[in-house]
Amino acid sequence: MIQDIGTTRADRSTPALGPVGTWCCAIELAERGLRASVPRTAAHREARVLVRLHDETLGYITVDLPTGDLDPTVLHRVARAEFAQVIDDHLRREGITPCGPDDPGTPLHGPGLNCPAAVGVEELVTVVVCTRDRGQLIAGCLRSLAALTYPALDIVIVDNAPSNDATRRAVELYGDGRFRHVVEPRPGLSAARNRGLAEARGRWVAYTDDDVVVDAHWIEGVVRGVRRREDVGAVTGLVATASISNRAEAYFDARAASWSTRTAPETFDLASRPDDLLYPYSPGIFGTGANLVVDRDLVSALGGFDEALGAGTATRGGEDLDLFVRVLRAGRAIAYEPSALVWHHHRADERALRRQMYAYGTGLSAYASKYALGRSTRTELLRRLPSGVRRIDRIRRRTSRSLGPRTPAPRGAFILELTGLLAGPLLYLRARSGARRSRTTSTET
């Protein structure tokens, strides 16, 4: 083992976004070894390490990778030093006097009966994964779902307008009795999510994407978020970057900082953020649909996900932003729970990234158009429009600063996003009309 792991950089909220070549992993201070969803390669120049204690997320440390193995013992020492106060607070809440082993490189004890991160099993939780013609890609997601430790689970794989049976065969391969494969013939992520909502047996429905690997204790984190307040209607969680191996992934990582780097719990309601002129229409602050949990009865009463928004429609996105606003306007709260952890595999090449940047633009302005057209929200939204334009510019500038001169933004990325922003309103009108026809046809058949 290599004992000298080089420079360390720690932050409880935002890790170094770094250059191309970042290996992402997690260390549990009560265990030996590291957890990672992708293997380390020679291209990885640094490691971004998520530090956890009894599956409570503490923060990140970033270390320069040695030429040999990364020694978990040394990482334990670094993490224990950086998060000493947070660790002591956790142990005191557990009723233990913080003393720990003499060697800070030795793992701490496992969770006790009074561990603040512990949750009991009180009710069934339904997990929904929506996918379309990505039978090979979804295998990693299914493997991680099969390893979930929460016992009261119902797992629904929604096969959205499939052109083949690859997804069905991938689900059947696991032979897991908790898995149910259902087909939603109408294309579109929102239509698929609504099918998952209708199929759910649990009150709480946890959505994730087919390019995500969930942590084994994801649902325990979800339950913690649900219990933050009695009025919680939705929970979002930490969507950590799984790996950065090229410029496109580095750019996506920098753009995803609002939901991939926050390690402190937060709760939102309609009265929150009085100084934010864009609130509650602020994109990104609540989390993302890749790690989204909703109260089934609430969302059903709200009419489900808007089928004119989301991937697979002309608008290509915005359905999660829309749902967040509707949950808040219904008088319920949104809990951001970083202990509800999943790992996201970013866009692998610049062509895919450019498509995603255009979709970011169309989804955002389509979502805004919905509220600009609504009678009860039109004035409120238009009054916030200048703040929204300034925020988009700040995000662009922050992304450029995060990447640094060694990793310039992919050519044309911002122009494509701007093009999408301009096209979004028209695309929303077109998609809304198409969604109405689709619902009518579905009802008739």
N, C-alpha and C positions, 0 to 999 in steps of 0.2 A: 504493500500500500504506500501511496505517496502522502507523506505527512504534511508537506507545505502546500496548501491549496491556494496560495497567492492572495491577491487583494480581495477583500469582502466589502460589499456595499449593502446596507440594510435600510429598509423603509417599511413602516407598518401599513402604508396605504398604497404606494405606487412604486413598483420595482423599476430598475433601470430597463428602458425599452431596448437599448443596445443595438449592436450591429448584427449583420447576418451571422448565423452560427450560434444560436442559443439553445442549449438543452434545458428543458423544463421538467422539473420533478418535485416531489414533496418529501418532507421528512417528518415523521411522527416521533415526538420526543419521548414517547413511552415504548418505542420499538427500535430495534436495530435495522439498518438498511434503509434503502430509499424506495419510494414508489414513483413509477414513471409509466406513461402510456406509450412511449416510443423509446427505442434503444438509442443510446448515445452513439454518435458517429464521429469520424475524424473532422468533419466540417464544423462541429460545435466548438466554439472558442471560449464560451463561458456557460455557466449554469445558473439558471434562475430557480431558486429553491423556495417552495412554499412551506412555511413552518407551521406545524399543527401540534396541539396537545390534547389528547383524548378526543381527536377529531374536531376540536375547536380551532378555527383558523386564527393564527396570530399575526402573520405578516410574511414578507419576502426577505430573503437575502440573495444577493447576486455575487458569485465568486468566479474568478478566472480559473478555467479548467487546467489541471496539470496534464502532462503527457501520459501519465499512468492512470490508475483507478482513482476515483474520487472517494476519499475516506470518510464514511459516515461518522466515525468517532470525532474527527476534526469538525465536521459540520455541527454535531451536537454541541461541542464547546462554543463555537461561534454563535449558534442560535441561542444557547442558554445565556450568553453574555448580552446579546442584543435585546432579548425579550425578557430579561430577568424580572422586571416589575410585573409584566403581564402574567408570567408564569406564577409568581408568588401570589398574585391576586386570585388566579384560578385555584391554586392549592388551598388558599384560605377559605374560599367559597366552598371547597370540598370538605372543610373542617380539618385540614392537615397543616401542621406547622411547617412552613417552607424551610427545609434543611437540605434535602436531596443527598445524593451520594457524594463522597469526597471528590471523585473524579467527574467533572461536568461532562466528560465525553461518554459517560455511562448513561443508558436510557433511564428515565424516570419511571416510577411505578405506574401500573395500569390504572384505569379509572376505578374509583371506589363506589360504594353504594350511594354516596351523596354527591357524586360528580355533577357539576352544573351543566355539563354537556350531555348527560344521559337523558334519554327519553323512554317512556314506557310505551308499550304497544296498546293503543286504545281503539283504533279503528282502521279499516281497510283503506289503502291508498292505491289509486289506479295510475299506472304509468302509461303514457301514450307516446309512441314514436310514429311520426308520419313520414313516409318515404315513397319515392317514385322511381322505378326502374334502376335501383342502385343495390342490387342483390349482393354484389361483392363488397361494396363499401360498408354496408350495414352489418357485416359479420362482426367487426370490432365492437360496435355498439351493443349487439345482442350478447356478445361474450361478457361484456361488463354488466349488463342487466342481469344476466344469470348469476352473477356473483354478489348481487345486492343482499345485504344482511338483514334488512327489515323484514320480518316474517309475514306480515299481513299485506301481501301484494297481489295486484291484479295487473297484468301487463298486456297492453293491446298494441299490436303492430298494424297500422292503417296503411294498406297498399293502395296508393292513390292512382287511379286510372292506369293500371299497369298494362304494358304491352307484352309481358311475358310472365312466367311463373317463378322467376329467380328469387324474389322476396319470399314467396310462400315456401319454397324449398329451403331457403336459409333459415326460416323460423322452425320448420319441421326438423331440421338437422339437430337442433338442440334437445328436442324431446322433453322440454321443460313444461310441466303441466300448468304453470302460471302464464305462459304465453298464449295469446289468442291472435290469430291472423284474420283480419277482416278487409274486405275490398270496398273502397269508396269510388264508384265509377265517375263521379264528376271531378274533373281536374281542378287543382288549386289547393294550396296549403290550408286555407281557412275552411274549405269544404271538408278536407280530411280531418282537421282538428274538431270540427263540429261532429263528424262521425264518431271520433274518439270520445267526445263528450257524451254522445247518446249511448255509446257502448259501456261507459264507465259504471262500475259497480260501487266504487268508493265515493265518498263525498268530496274528497280532495283529489284533483286530477293533475298529475305532474307531467308536463310536456318537455321533451327534449328532441334533438335532431339526429338524423342518421349518421352525421359525421362527428358525433360526440361520443366520448368514452366517459361513463359516469363513475364516480368514486363509489367504492363498495358501501360506504355509509351515507350516500347521498340522501336517502329518504329520511334518515334520522335527522339530518340537517334541515330538511323540509319541515318536519314536525316541529323543530325548534322555532322556525320562522312562523308557522301557523299559530304557535302559542305566545308570540310576542305581545299580542293584544287581542282582546275579545272581538274586535271589529275587523280583523284582518280578512280581506276578501281575495287577496292574491299574494303570492310569495315569489321572489326572484332570488337567484343565487349566483355564486361566483362561477364565471365561465373562464377558466384559466387556459392560457395558451399552452398547447401540447408540445410545440416545437417551432423553431424558426430556423429554416435551412436555406432560404433564398430571399431575394429582395422583395418579391411579392408578399411573402409571409411576414417579413419585417414591416412592410407598409400596413398590412392588415392588422398586425399586432398593435402598431401605434394608433391606428384609428379605433381599435377596440378598447382603449385604455379605460373608458368610462364604465365598462362592465367586466373587464378582465383583471383589474388590478386593485379593486376596492376590497379591503379586508376588515372593515368595521361594519357591524350591523347598523341598519338605519330603518326607520319607519316613516312612511309618508301618508298624509291625508290631505284633504282639500285645503286645509288652512296652513299647510307647511310652506316653507320657502317664501315668506312674504317679500323678501328682497329680490327674488328672481322674477323679473318682469314677464318672462315667457311661461312660467309655471301656471297650470299643470301640463302645458303642451310641450315642455322641454324634452327633446329627444335624448335618449340614452341614460337619463339619471335614474330611472326606475329599474333598469336591467334589460334583459333581452329574452326573446321567445325561445332561445335555445335552452333555457333553464327557467321555466315558468310553471307555477303551480296555481291553480284556481279553485275556488269554491264552485263545485259543479252546479248547485242549485242557483247561485247568484248569476253565473254566466249564462245559464239556460234562460233565466228570467230576463236577462238583458238582450236576449236574441242570439246568443252565440257570437262567434267570430264573424266579422264583416267579410262576406265572400267576394266583395269587390276589391279587397286588399289582400296582399300576400303573394308569395312565390307561386308560380303557376297561373297567375292572372296577368293582365296587361300592366298592372301597377307594380308587380314584382316585390312588394313589401308593404310595411306600414301597419299590418294587422295587429302586431303586439303593441305598438304605440297607441293605437286606437283603443285597444282593450284596457290599457292602463288608465286612460282618461275616463272611460266609462265606469270603471270600478270606483275611481275616486268621486266622480260626479254622482254615483249611487250612494255616497255616504260611507263607503268602506275604506279601509286602509290597505296599503301595500307594504309588505315587510321585505327588506333586502337582507338576506341571511347568507353570509359568506361561508358558513359551515356546510351549506348545501352545495357541494362542489362537483363540477363536471369539467372535463378537459376537451377543448375544441381544437380540431385540426383545420388550420386555415387554408385558404385557396393556394393550391400548389404551384401555380404559374401565373405569369403576368396576363395572359389572355383571360383566364378565369377571374383574376382580380379586376380587370377592366369591366367585365360583365357585371361583377358585384358592385363596383362603384356607380355604374349607370343605374343599377337597381336601387342602391341607396338613395340616389337622387329622385327617381320616380316614386319610390315608396314614401319618402318623406313629404314631397309636395302633394302626392295623392291623398295622404292622410290629412294634411293641412287643409286641402280643398274640401274634404268632407265637412270639417268644422266651419270653414268659411261659407259653406252653403247652408248650414243649419241655422234656423231662425234664432234659436236660443244661444248660439255660440258665435254667430257671425261677427258681431261688434267686438266681442271679447278677443277673438282670434286675430282680427285685422289690426286691433290696437297693439297686439304683441308682435306683429310682423317685422318691424324694424329690428327689434331685439333678436328675432330669429335669424335674420340675415347676418347680423353682427356675430352671432354665435357660430354660424357655419364658417365664417371667416376665421374666427378664433380656433376652431377645430383644425382647419387647414394649416394654420400657422403652427399650432402646437404639434401637429403630426410631423411637419418639416423639421422642427427643432428636435423632436424626439429621435428621429432617424439620424440626424447629423449629416455632415458632408460626405461620410463614407458610404452612405446608403441613400442616394437620391430617390425621390418618389418616381414610380414608373411613369414613363412618358404618357401624357394624355389622361392620366387618372382623374385629375381635377376637372378637366374639360368635359370628360364623360359624365362626371357627377353633376356638373352644372347643366349639361344637356338634359340629363334625366330630370333635374329639378324643373326645367322649363316644360318638359313633356308631361310631367305627372298629372296636372289638372285635367288635361284632355283625356289621358289614359284612364283616369278615375271615372269620368263620365261614361266612357265606353265600357269599362269593366262593370260599373253599376248596372248599366242596361243589360249586359250579358248575364250578370248574376240573377237579375229578376227573371229573365227568360229561362235560365237553368232551373231555378226553384219552381217555376210554373210547370215546366216539363217534368221535373221530378215528382211533383205532386200529382200530375195527371197520370203518370205511369205507376 
